Amino acid sequence: QTSRSSVVSLVRTEVIEDSADRWRLKGTVRNISGEPLRGVLKLTFLNSAKRPVYSARVYIKENATIAPGKTGEFEYETKSSNFDGVSSYQVSFKKN
C-alpha cells in the first residue's frame, strides 16, 4: 500500500469485510505539502503484477480541507468481488 502523491502520505489503511459481499477500505492520509488541501483521493487497486485492476475516487471524510501536517480520513465501500485478484493498492491526491 503506497501513496503516489507528493502532497499526501498514507498513514494507515484497513480492509474490513462487512459481509460476504461488501468490503470497506478505510484509511488516513497526511498532508505533507505546505498548503491546505481539498480534493479527492484516487484509489488504484493492483494485481500481483502491479497492474491496475480498477480504480475509484473518494472524498476525504466530510469533504474536509486538510491543513499542512494534519491528517484526513477516507472510506471506500465496494463489492467483495472487486477485490478478486487485488494484491495491493495505491492512493493519490487530486485537487478539486
C-alpha positions, -999 to +999 in steps of 0.1 A: +000+000+000+016+032-011+010+068-018+018+081-053+014+117-044+039+144-034+013+162-013-001+133+009+014+104+026-005+072+036-006+069+073-029+039+079-052+016+059-076-012+069-097-035+048-129-045+066-151-074+054-186-061+063-203-091+049-197-119+024-203-094-005-193-060+009-159-048+018-146-014+030-112+002+027-106+028+054-076+049+057-058+081+068-036+104+048-013+132+060-009+165+042+029+167+036+026+199+015+029+234+028-006+243+018-041+234+029-055+206+006-090+200-005-098+174-032-103+137-039-082+106-035-078+082-063-076+046-051-059+023-077-062-014-069-033-035-083-029-072-091+003-092-082+020-079-114+014-043-101-011-037-130-043-018-122-074-039-118-097-009-113-097+025-096-121+047-077-123+082-064-132+090-029-135+123-009-118+130+024-144+124+050-168+154+055-152+169+023-126+183+047-097+206+040-065+191+054-041+217+069-004+212+064+009+184+087-026+173+096-045+141+086-078+133+069-097+101+068-113+083+038-136+053+034-145+033+003-171+005+001-174-019-027-185-054-036-160-080-023-157-094-059-139-062-068-111-073-046-106-105-066-070-105-078-061-074-059-028-077-040-021-040-032-034-005-038-021+030-043-035+063-031-030+096-050-045+130-044-063+152-070-072+188-062-108+199-067 
